[in-house]
Amino acid sequence: MKAHNISRGFTVIELMVTVGVVAILLAIAVPSISSMVKGNRLSTQVNMVMADIHLARSESVKRGVRVIMCRSASPNNTTPTCGGTAQDWSTGYLIFTGEDGNSTYQAGTDTLIRRGQPTQDGVDLHTNTTCNNNLEINPSGTLNEGGTAIFAVCDERNEAHGKQITIPLSGIPRMKSSSIASCDP
């Protein structure tokens, strides 16, 4: 009886084919995962802004006072202030009661409700001129603005993947996620 030598393992050619197949699968999967991550970042930002607009609206009705969202370059400072680059809310924002009658946050007279955090890397939050500096909500829940306020949330993929929040004078925000006109409304 002859003893057969049985080799176990892979040949170099089998390993090269396996590595090649894995490389092809990764080349297909990585862009899809990247696109999914970017889409999730946009959705997260839109949901946060929508929730904060709803919060501001409900607080204005509950408290019976005007509530203001203002863009802020320093939302996490001990004493934050309204301000920043016109129509760019990417650095964050403040939500506060406007009890003193003006539209800027005054630590001594206004009640700070929430600090909106800066957007994630690569995500921009821009508004139209209606809410360039701030979004004011009356005690009735309606906007104290001259028209419809628009927030656009985009990344480097621009309008093709951007999302838009519109707030008509009724004060009820709506999201549009398909084919927005501009990332700078």
C-alpha positions in Angstrom: 0.0 0.0 0.0 1.3 3.4 -1.0 1.1 6.3 1.4 -0.2 9.4 -0.3 1.2 12.7 0.7 -1.8 15.0 1.2 -0.9 18.7 1.3 -3.2 21.0 3.1 -3.4 24.8 2.5 -3.7 27.2 -0.3 -1.6 27.6 -3.4 -0.2 31.0 -4.2 -2.6 31.3 -7.2 -5.6 30.5 -4.9 -4.5 33.2 -2.5 -4.0 35.8 -5.2 -7.5 35.1 -6.6 -9.0 35.4 -3.2 -7.2 38.7 -2.5 -8.3 40.0 -5.9 -12.0 39.1 -5.2 -11.8 40.8 -1.8 -10.3 43.9 -3.3 -13.0 44.1 -5.9 -15.7 43.7 -3.3 -14.1 46.5 -1.2 -13.9 48.8 -4.2 -17.6 48.4 -4.7 -18.6 48.6 -1.0 -16.5 51.6 0.2 -18.2 54.3 -1.9 -21.6 53.0 -0.9 -20.7 53.1 2.8 -19.2 56.6 2.4 -22.4 57.9 0.7 -24.5 56.3 3.4 -22.5 58.0 6.2 -22.8 61.4 4.5 -26.6 60.9 4.1 -26.9 60.0 7.7 -25.0 63.1 8.7 -27.4 65.3 6.7 -30.4 63.5 8.1 -29.1 63.9 11.7 -28.6 67.6 11.2 -32.0 68.2 9.6 -33.7 66.2 12.4 -31.9 68.3 15.1 -32.8 71.6 13.5 -36.5 70.4 13.0 -36.6 69.3 16.6 -35.2 72.7 17.8 -37.7 74.6 15.7 -40.5 72.6 17.1 -39.1 73.2 20.6 -38.9 76.9 20.1 -42.5 77.0 18.8 -43.9 74.9 21.6 -42.0 77.0 24.2 -43.3 80.2 22.8 -46.9 78.9 23.1 -46.3 77.4 26.5 -44.6 80.4 28.0 -46.8 83.0 26.2 -43.7 84.9 25.1 -41.7 85.4 21.9 -39.0 82.8 21.4 -36.0 83.4 19.2 -33.5 81.2 17.5 -30.4 83.2 16.5 -27.2 82.1 14.8 -24.2 82.1 17.1 -20.5 81.9 16.6 -20.1 81.0 20.3 -23.0 78.8 21.5 -20.8 77.0 24.0 -19.3 80.0 25.7 -20.2 80.7 29.3 -22.1 83.8 28.1 -23.0 83.0 24.4 -24.0 85.7 22.0 -25.9 86.0 18.8 -23.8 86.7 15.7 -21.6 85.1 13.1 -21.5 85.1 9.3 -24.7 86.2 7.6 -27.0 83.4 6.6 -24.5 80.7 7.9 -25.8 78.9 10.9 -23.1 76.1 10.7 -21.3 77.5 13.8 -24.4 76.9 16.0 -27.4 78.8 17.3 -29.2 79.8 20.5 -32.9 79.4 21.4 -34.1 81.9 24.1 -37.1 83.9 25.2 -37.2 87.4 23.9 -38.7 88.9 27.0 -36.8 92.2 26.7 -38.2 93.0 23.3 -35.0 92.8 21.2 -33.8 90.0 19.1 -30.4 89.3 20.7 -29.6 87.2 23.7 -29.1 89.1 26.9 -28.0 86.8 29.7 -29.6 89.0 32.4 -33.1 89.3 31.0 -33.6 86.4 28.5 -34.0 82.7 29.4 -31.7 80.5 27.4 -33.7 77.4 26.4 -31.1 75.5 24.2 -27.7 75.8 22.6 -27.7 74.4 19.1 -24.4 72.8 18.4 -22.1 73.5 15.4 -22.8 71.2 12.4 -20.6 68.1 11.9 -17.6 68.4 9.6 -18.5 68.7 6.0 -22.2 69.7 6.7 -23.4 73.3 6.1 -26.5 75.0 7.5 -27.6 78.1 5.6 -30.7 80.2 5.6 -32.5 82.7 3.3 -32.6 86.4 4.1 -35.9 86.0 5.9 -34.1 84.4 8.9 -30.6 85.7 8.1 -29.8 86.6 11.8 -32.7 84.9 13.7 -36.0 83.2 13.6 -38.6 84.8 15.8 -41.7 82.9 16.9 -44.7 84.7 18.4 -46.6 83.4 21.5 -49.3 82.1 19.1 -46.7 79.8 17.4 -46.6 81.9 14.2 -43.5 83.4 12.7 -42.7 87.0 13.4 -40.9 87.3 10.0 -41.7 88.9 6.7 -42.1 85.7 4.8 -41.2 82.0 4.6 -38.0 81.1 6.4 -35.8 78.5 4.7 -33.0 76.4 6.1 -30.8 74.4 3.7 -28.6 71.5 4.9 -25.9 70.4 2.5 -22.5 68.8 2.2 -19.9 68.7 -0.6 -22.4 66.9 -2.8 -24.5 70.1 -2.9 -28.2 70.3 -4.0 -28.3 66.8 -5.4 -28.3 65.4 -1.8 -29.2 68.4 0.2 -32.3 68.8 2.4 -34.4 71.9 3.1 -36.6 73.0 5.9 -39.3 75.6 5.1 -41.2 77.4 7.8 -44.2 79.4 6.5 -45.8 82.2 8.5 -47.9 79.6 10.3 -44.7 78.5 12.1 -45.1 74.8 11.2 -41.8 73.5 9.7 -41.7 71.1 6.8 -38.8 69.2 5.3 -38.1 68.7 1.7 -35.4 66.1 0.9 -35.7 65.7 -2.8 -34.0 67.9 -5.4 -33.6 71.2 -3.5 -33.1 74.3 -5.6 -30.0 75.7 -3.7 -27.8 75.2 -0.7 -27.8 78.9 -0.3 -31.6 79.7 -0.3 
